[in-house]
Amino acid sequence: MGLIAFMLSECRLLTGGRGKETADLGRLALRLAPAGSLARLSWVAVLEGTAVAGHPREALSLAPPLEQLEPGLEALGVMLGRAIVRTLVDDLDGARSDLAAIEGPLVHSGPGPLTGPVLFHRAAVEFRAGAWDDALAYAHLGTSLAADTDDMLALGFHDTVLGSIYALRGEWGSAEEHVAAAVRRAQVSEARAHRIYASLASARLTLARGDPDGVLSALAPIVEMANEDGVREHGVVPWRDLYADALIRLGRLDEAEAVISELERHANERDLGSAHAAAARVRGGLEAARARPTDAREAFEAGLSRAGSLGMPFLEACLALDLGAFLRRSGARREAGLRLEAAADLFRRLRADPFVERCERELGATGRRRASRGTAHLALTSQEFAVARLVARGLSNREVAAELVVSVKTVEYHLSNLYSKLGLTSRSQLVARLARDDGQIGVAGPKLSAPGGSRTAT
């Protein structure tokens, strides 16, 4: 079997959910491939395949120390595979570190076989970490590259990230466009992964619209594959909490119990914090629906405690919202107001407007008024702030792109976002606004690598 055939086979097996076979083929490729061969990238297949087969912790232990490897393709393959597995076990900082280390060589060498996967996985990591503007930038950059190379597989994956974020932000037109594109590609693709992630993006769109029947319908293809490689793993496909929540809202409590019990079992087996927190959220909702307030509160608070240490603000905000709503219905209005305000602040940072509105409705029912949003609502991401500073110094978009080692399209994307946040329409207005409010406009979120480039200074 030739090199290209090897790598195509690995890809087909992985996107088909056959984790063990993917890992086995990757090991064979590594045994046969000479040093410097593209097949040394098969570490990605070995590590990700092992994780998808249900052994993510074992996959991490398989990754050899980088100092034992020759610099080049093999080391890059190990870092990418390790980054993917770290994402699946909630080590988002470790995944970012690996992906950032890969981005440097990619910038200097130009697009290659790793560029598309790195962009997609970086977008996926930033989505989970709540750095949604960064996730959008990586996904848009990946879409542009995939369109240039006619990479339909990558286009489908990027559409699921874009559709999910736009949906959770209530940007309905953009969300529908990308979710529909992902669904169309899934219908003609041989890759099972396309169908799974398109279904998940569709479910997030219906979730944001408050449509539990729509959530169940969107997740139906995933439910049919519930016991297959990858779909079993919450770290790979986080769907069971969405499904259980929809069942609870429709009053189908016994069905929800079965789904939640399976998620709790999985969380314990994998020792996975995000699965524990997600299971606790829907367990709290189920116990509340069963009129068991003590059990409901205990579950919500346990989940919120878990979520606070994960660095996943959307999950944390959903738990705070559900706990606040439960407390309001239990008559604990003052405590409910505090939880709901905390949830609203987290959702506002994410610009998750449909969920901010839900918090506001619950707060209104407590009789509590929101304090003024102030400049916190206008906080810029580190990339947006860096772009703003350079533009204010008189640099052109092309010069800013060169300074930050990103594309001109990425600069234009960040400019459009910050103009929208600050209510501006021109560069001259931006210069005047920065001069007037210097030191008052905050920088939201962590300081991350710019898409495709080095770390930005703020």
Buried (B, 14 or more C-beta within 10 A) or exposed (E): EEBEEBBEBBBBBBBBBBBBBBBBBBBBBBEEBEEEBBBBBBBBBBBBBBBBBBBBBEBBEBBEEBEEBEEEBBBBBBBBBBBBBBBBBBBBEBBBBBBBBBBEBBBEEEEBEBBBBBBBBBBBBBBBBBBBBBBBBBBBBBBBBBEEEEBBBBBBBBBBBBBBBBBBBBBBEBBBBBBBBBBBBBEEBEBBBBBBBBBBBBBBBBBBBEBBEBBBBBBEBBBEBBEBBBBBBBBBBBBBBBBBBBBBBBEBBEBBBEBBEBBBEBBEEBEBBBBBBBBBBBBBBBBBBEEBBEBBBBBBBBBBEBBBEBBBBBBBBBBBBBBBBBBBBBEBBEBBBBBBBBBBBBBBBBBBBBBBBBBBEBBEBBEBEBEEEEEEBBBBBBBBBBBBBBBBEEBEBEBBBBBBBBBBBBBBBBBEBBBEBBEBEEBEEBBEBBEEEEEEBBBBBBBBBBBBBBBBEB
